[in-house]
Amino acid sequence: MPRKGENIYKRKDGRWEGRYIRSYDSEHKAKYAYVYGKTYSEVKRKLTEQRGNVQKVQPTKNKSSTYGELLDCWLHSMQLNTKESTQARYTHLIKTHIKPHLGAVQLSQLTTDAIEIFIEQQLTDGRLDNSGGLSPKTVTDILTIIKSTIEYARYKELPVICNLSKLSIKKKEKEMRVFPPSEQESLIGTLTNDMDHSKFGVLLSLYTGIRVGELCALQWEDFDLAHSKLKIRKTMQRIQDLGNGSVSKTKIVITEPKSQCSIREIPLPLFIVDVAKKFASNPKAYILTGTDRYIEPRTMQNRFKSYVKECNVEPANFHVLRHTFATRCVEVGFEVKSLSEVLGHANVNITLNRYVHSSFELKHSNMNKLASQYKPSNM
């Protein structure tokens, strides 16, 4: 099984593929190359050999070094320990947002004020189409990159003077959409009417809380129907194709989930097992198609929206299924630690703060339970 950050993947034709940085051009942009093999071990060995021949790029310890040069060096240093999807995200943010504004600034002149002004500008007017600011999440990612590069510069004993320890982004808390019971019943009715592989996938998500990328990567070999459980060990996403040389080109990758906690086993309700048995086929087949061809997350999102529209409920994105699952579990008394593990969270606080949405009816019911247990004897 490939490890996080190795950039080794199994191709649809059965072969294995590995990607590495071959060299850097005069502008310190990475040039990528690929190796192929029949087995994971063969590709890993070839990558190790090729990476030893890569032309190293090191920042110079002088006052004329620019922040753009530091960004290139930092990005290269992250290659072996970062998932390809994360690396693609970093590369995109650096190329489209950070370098155009800060790349030419000399390290010795990169001040805290300059970075604060840049971050504020990204929040208010950072979109490339001049339609407003970037989302707090995107700007937080940009700030994370900048803080990491400054820390890297200090590790390399480069001349940096800025202090970003107190700089952070305030995120606006969005109210999570959850299907009320009536809408959930309506959706279930639509899904179970003339059910196909795709509708089964949505139903599975509603009763397990799995993410859309995890659903799209599921194959029948991930199910243990005899023991009523599901193994989550990979996810699918569309990322920028760094080897193509253009940030506009993308590709689909299937990798391990974003954290070790997301690798998990989920017990399945018996009626889900019964439905799954009707569709189960070749262990290597994707569950959303029943063949070796997958459905990508963006396509699945659109299909889900069409199901929602068909049952005449308020518009919703795929993640609402996850919110709804968590909320229903709490409403029926699901133990929170177990729920956190089913959802693949690092700790229960994430589950409680992000996904559990107690209805007013449930609060009212709990207050009545409290009153019935501890009602004054003289009343």
HELIX and SHEET records of a PDB file:
HELIX    1   1 TYR A   40  ARG A   51  1                                  12    
HELIX    2   2 TYR A   67  SER A   77  1                                  11    
HELIX    3   3 GLN A   79  ASN A   81  5                                   3    
HELIX    4   4 GLU A   84  LEU A   93  1                                  10    
HELIX    5   5 ILE A   94  ILE A   98  3                                   5    
HELIX    6   6 LYS A   99  LEU A  102  1                                   4    
HELIX    7   7 LEU A  107  GLN A  109  5                                   3    
HELIX    8   8 THR A  112  ASP A  125  1                                  14    
HELIX    9   9 PRO A  136  TYR A  155  1                                  20    
HELIX   10  10 PRO A  181  THR A  192  1                                  12    
HELIX   11  11 HIS A  197  LEU A  206  1                                  10    
HELIX   12  12 VAL A  212  ALA A  217  1                                   6    
HELIX   13  13 TRP A  220  ASP A  222  5                                   3    
HELIX   14  14 LEU A  225  HIS A  227  5                                   3    
HELIX   15  15 LEU A  242  ASN A  244  5                                   3    
HELIX   16  16 GLN A  260  SER A  262  5                                   3    
HELIX   17  17 LEU A  270  PHE A  279  1                                  10    
HELIX   18  18 PRO A  297  GLU A  310  1                                  14    
HELIX   19  19 HIS A  319  GLU A  331  1                                  13    
HELIX   20  20 VAL A  336  LEU A  343  1                                   8    
HELIX   21  21 VAL A  348  ILE A  350  1                                   3    
HELIX   22  22 THR A  351  TYR A  355  3                                   5    
HELIX   23  23 PHE A  360  GLN A  373  1                                  14    
SHEET    1   A 3 ILE A   8  LYS A  10  0                                        
SHEET    2   A 3 TRP A  16  TYR A  24 -1                                        
SHEET    3   A 3 ALA A  30  GLY A  37 -1                                        
SHEET    1   B 3 PHE A 223  ASP A 224  0                                        
SHEET    2   B 3 LYS A 229  ILE A 232 -1                                        
SHEET    3   B 3 ARG A 264  PRO A 267 -1                                        
SHEET    1   C 2 THR A 235  GLN A 240  0                                        
SHEET    2   C 2 THR A 250  THR A 255 -1                                        
END                                                                             
